Every structure is written in C-alpha cells, then in structure tokens.
Amino acid sequence: MTFDPVASLAHRKRRHIDVCLTEPVDYQTVTTGFERYRLPYNALTQTDLEAIDLGTEFLGRRLRAPVLIGAMTGGAELSGIINRNLAAAAQQLGLGMMLGSQRVMIDDTAAGVSFDVREAAPDVLLIGNIGMAQLNRAAVPGLTGALGRVGADALAVHTNPLQEAMQHNGDTDFSGSLGRLREVIGEIGCPVMVKEVGHGFGAAAAAELAGFPIAAVDVAGAGGTSWARIEQYVRYGEVRYPALAEWGIPTAQALCEVHRALPAMPLVASGGIRTGMDAAKALAMGATVVAVARPLLAPAIESVAAVVDWLQDFLYELLVCLHGCGAADLAELRRHGVVEID
Ligand SMILES: Cc1cc2nc3c(=O)[nH]c(=O)nc-3n(C[C@H](O)[C@H](O)[C@H](O)COP(=O)(O)O)c2cc1C
C-alpha cells in the first residue's frame, strides 16, 4: 500500500474531532487562573442592560461583540459541515471566525471545499490558518492562494511545538521558524497574527515578538483543551505522558505576561474561555477579544441554531457582567479592571 499524505492528514483531522468528542481532553489539574480574579461588582451601576455596547474593532474590522470562534477544522468531510455552521452563526451574531489549518488545502486543492464559508458568512472577519512549522518561502504561493480562495481577511500562524512533539510524525524542527516567519510576513498580503493552540504564549515568547510586524497575538493558554492530551489519545489510545499533557502557561497568566511585554499589541485571550464571566475578566485584563474553540464543536456538528444558542448564552452573561460592574462599553470595562483574590 502506498502512503498518501493528503488522506493521512484528513484522517488525522477526523481522529482529532472524534477524540475531542469522546475523551476527557481538557487539562485535568491546570486551570486558566481566571478564578483568582474577581470583576468589581457595583450595586450602584448607572448602566441600562439593554443599552450596553459590546462592539469593538479587531484586525481592522468591526465586530458586534468581542468574540471569535476559535480555529478548529478543515479537510475532513465533517469539517465542511462544522465550518459552515460556525460561519453562519458568526454571521448572525456579528462575531469573527478563525478557520482551522489550511495546510491540507495547499497539499490538495479539492480539500478547500470544507473551508468554503464565505457564502454563509459574507460579512464576518475571517481568519485563515497555517502552522509555524510549515511556513517557509516555498509555501507562500500555495498559502496566499488558499487565503484568497476562502476570502480570508487575515492569517493566524499557529506555533505548537508541544503538540507536534506528541504527534506521530509531527513537525518537530522549529529551528529558524521565527526567521522564516519574518522573511515571508510581508508577502502574505494580509495582517498576520500568531497563536498557540492551548499551551500558551508567555513572557519569553512575547519578548521574541517585540518589533515583529504582526497584527495581533492569541495567547491560547492552558486550562481548556490540551492538545498534548489529544495527540496522546490519537497516538497511543491513552495519556502516556500526563505531565506533558498538563504543561502550559495558564491563560490568565499568559494574558498578563504578553500584555506586559507588548502593551500596544491587540490580544486574543483564548484557551479555556468557557463563560461570559471568563470573557469579561479577560477583556478587563487587557484582551481585545476572546476566542472559544472546543465547546462549539458539538453544537457545530448539530446545527447553526445550536451554535447560535451556545453563543447567545455566553454573550448574555458577558452583557450582565458589564452591567453589574457599571461599564457601558468595553473601554469602561477595561478601566474598571479586575481584583486579584488573595
Ligand atoms: C477540533 C479542534 C481542532 C483544532 N484545530 C486547530 C487548527 O487547525 N489550527 C489552530 O491554530 N488551532 C486549532 N485548534 C486549537 C484551538 O484553536 C484553540 O487554540 C484550543 O483548542 C484552545 O481553546 P479551547 O480551550 O477553547 O478549546 C483546534 C481545536 C479543536 C478543538
């Protein structure tokens, strides 16, 4: 039998989805750290819940609320349904959406069908995706073609050394990857952000990014979905290295460290953002927007309405958070900040 890399990649994407739906893939001991902060509650708020404005700008686009659907999938057949349902929900609610890795499109243009969401979401901020380990000069024409085909407004480059090290045949050589990113960033033709996949950007990584011509950083910290855990289930059918599955920079800490190192950088807080309260704390702590990935997977397999329901609950909680701390909009929420619980 001959090895078919495209079929193998599509199969792996499908295994990721299955493992995410059937195994305990969240961190088991590490939390995001947001439970260590409290939003200041104000019994004398002067806000009208109905009039609170969640609108914001991100990557040059207006969002009705500071929420992105996290990067998930593409390539496998089921991915097309997932992506279209997510995109239609983003369109209805005025949110942004990150696509999953488009590597499979570069290797096989037919796989692009599963990323075709523009029809369902003509107005959403749509962010394409590629791995740092796969990004080099030779990949640029295929990548820009893939971004053009899906109508992406921006590109997220994910860096995931721990995930790749856990993966069977993963890309484990990250040497020179930052230099290659710097070399090609100007040729991509749209704003570029960098993201982790749930193990977090911290102070050291942020220091590397100082002066880099990137448009945003998604800190994608620990406390939600653990990709080192998922890859072990896919590879061994069990978690063989539990310490590695629990390794990462908790999202709240990642957000603080990156914000301190890069105070002017637009930031996405993600990794274990599960409630409107998590989002409110992250936004008060300096995030521009938040992103949610795995909780939306099962609803996205079900229907557009299921995704919209999940997100509406989340957005309602976020609205009440602003109301209860006396913030009429996100700028005021940031001015109120959070209180650290000792
Ligand atoms: C099924 C699935 C597939 C994913 N695929 C990608 C991907 O292709 N590219 C990427 O940058 N991140 C990918 N991620 C990572 C998420 O974007 C996110 O960073 C991570 O899951 C942490 O967020 P969460 O705790 O809200 O799930 C994927 C996540 C899930 C659940």
PDBQT file of the ligand as one rigid body, heavy atoms in Angstrom, charges set to zero:
ROOT
HETATM    1  C1  LIG A 401     -11.157  20.099  16.952  1.00  0.00    +0.000 C 
HETATM    2  C2  LIG A 401     -10.126  21.203  17.091  1.00  0.00    +0.000 A 
HETATM    3  C3  LIG A 401      -9.258  21.445  16.040  1.00  0.00    +0.000 A 
HETATM    4  C4  LIG A 401      -8.296  22.460  16.145  1.00  0.00    +0.000 A 
HETATM    5  N1  LIG A 401      -7.504  22.756  15.048  1.00  0.00    +0.000 NA
HETATM    6  C5  LIG A 401      -6.707  23.847  15.081  1.00  0.00    +0.000 A 
HETATM    7  C6  LIG A 401      -6.017  24.278  13.908  1.00  0.00    +0.000 A 
HETATM    8  O1  LIG A 401      -6.124  23.671  12.845  1.00  0.00    +0.000 OA
HETATM    9  N2  LIG A 401      -5.221  25.380  13.995  1.00  0.00    +0.000 N 
HETATM   10  C7  LIG A 401      -5.093  26.084  15.165  1.00  0.00    +0.000 A 
HETATM   11  O2  LIG A 401      -4.396  27.095  15.192  1.00  0.00    +0.000 OA
HETATM   12  N3  LIG A 401      -5.722  25.689  16.294  1.00  0.00    +0.000 NA
HETATM   13  C8  LIG A 401      -6.522  24.613  16.280  1.00  0.00    +0.000 A 
HETATM   14  N4  LIG A 401      -7.202  24.231  17.409  1.00  0.00    +0.000 N 
HETATM   15  C9  LIG A 401      -6.882  24.897  18.696  1.00  0.00    +0.000 C 
HETATM   16  C10 LIG A 401      -7.895  25.969  19.084  1.00  0.00    +0.000 C 
HETATM   17  O3  LIG A 401      -7.916  26.996  18.129  1.00  0.00    +0.000 OA
HETATM   18  C11 LIG A 401      -7.608  26.551  20.490  1.00  0.00    +0.000 C 
HETATM   19  O4  LIG A 401      -6.392  27.275  20.459  1.00  0.00    +0.000 OA
HETATM   20  C12 LIG A 401      -7.525  25.495  21.577  1.00  0.00    +0.000 C 
HETATM   21  O5  LIG A 401      -8.457  24.454  21.355  1.00  0.00    +0.000 OA
HETATM   22  C13 LIG A 401      -7.774  26.090  22.960  1.00  0.00    +0.000 C 
HETATM   23  O6  LIG A 401      -9.049  26.692  23.050  1.00  0.00    +0.000 OA
HETATM   24  P1  LIG A 401     -10.299  25.998  23.794  1.00  0.00    +0.000 P 
HETATM   25  O7  LIG A 401      -9.859  25.658  25.184  1.00  0.00    +0.000 OA
HETATM   26  O8  LIG A 401     -11.404  26.999  23.724  1.00  0.00    +0.000 OA
HETATM   27  O9  LIG A 401     -10.638  24.747  23.002  1.00  0.00    +0.000 OA
HETATM   28  C14 LIG A 401      -8.177  23.217  17.345  1.00  0.00    +0.000 A 
HETATM   29  C15 LIG A 401      -9.065  22.947  18.402  1.00  0.00    +0.000 A 
HETATM   30  C16 LIG A 401     -10.034  21.966  18.295  1.00  0.00    +0.000 A 
HETATM   31  C17 LIG A 401     -10.946  21.709  19.467  1.00  0.00    +0.000 C 
ENDROOT
TORSDOF 0
